[in-house]
Amino acid sequence: MKFRLERNADNIWQVFSTLQNGSRMILQRIYLHINGGTLWKPHIEYVELKGIDPSDNKEVRERTHIK
């Protein structure tokens, strides 16, 4: 996953990410679901990104499972 810090039209800094389907989102939250492991090597089941689609201002979520 790549994240990019950019200024929007109002000159405010926001973090953008490209989703797996190729669309962009303004990142609001990153959630890591950890199931066991240790402090130094946690077992991360999935990563969920939550944000806003800049083209229509609708909420977008994407979950990526970690193998």
CORZI-V148077 format. One record per residue. RES is the residue in three letters. PHI is phi as a letter, one per 30 degrees, with the letter a starting at -180 (none if undefined). BURIAL is # if it has 24 or more other ideal C-beta (glycine too) atoms within 12 Angstrom, else .. Layout:
res=RES phi=PHI burial=BURIAL
res=RES phi=PHI burial=BURIAL
//
This chain:
res=MET phi=none burial=.
res=LYS phi=c burial=.
res=PHE phi=b burial=.
res=ARG phi=b burial=.
res=LEU phi=d burial=.
res=GLU phi=b burial=.
res=ARG phi=c burial=.
res=ASN phi=d burial=.
res=ALA phi=d burial=.
res=ASP phi=c burial=.
res=ASN phi=i burial=.
res=ILE phi=c burial=.
res=TRP phi=d burial=.
res=GLN phi=b burial=.
res=VAL phi=c burial=#
res=PHE phi=c burial=#
res=SER phi=b burial=#
res=THR phi=c burial=.
res=LEU phi=d burial=#
res=GLN phi=d burial=.
res=ASN phi=d burial=.
res=GLY phi=j burial=.
res=SER phi=d burial=.
res=ARG phi=c burial=#
res=MET phi=b burial=#
res=ILE phi=c burial=#
res=LEU phi=d burial=#
res=GLN phi=c burial=.
res=ARG phi=a burial=.
res=ILE phi=b burial=.
res=TYR phi=b burial=.
res=LEU phi=c burial=.
res=HIS phi=c burial=.
res=ILE phi=c burial=.
res=ASN phi=b burial=.
res=GLY phi=i burial=.
res=GLY phi=i burial=.
res=THR phi=b burial=.
res=LEU phi=d burial=.
res=TRP phi=d burial=.
res=LYS phi=b burial=.
res=PRO phi=d burial=.
res=HIS phi=c burial=.
res=ILE phi=c burial=.
res=GLU phi=d burial=.
res=TYR phi=a burial=.
res=VAL phi=c burial=.
res=GLU phi=c burial=.
res=LEU phi=c burial=#
res=LYS phi=b burial=.
res=GLY phi=a burial=#
res=ILE phi=b burial=#
res=ASP phi=d burial=#
res=PRO phi=d burial=.
res=SER phi=d burial=.
res=ASP phi=b burial=.
res=ASN phi=h burial=.
res=LYS phi=c burial=.
res=GLU phi=d burial=.
res=VAL phi=b burial=#
res=ARG phi=b burial=.
res=GLU phi=b burial=#
res=ARG phi=c burial=.
res=THR phi=c burial=.
res=HIS phi=d burial=.
res=ILE phi=c burial=.
res=LYS phi=c burial=.
//
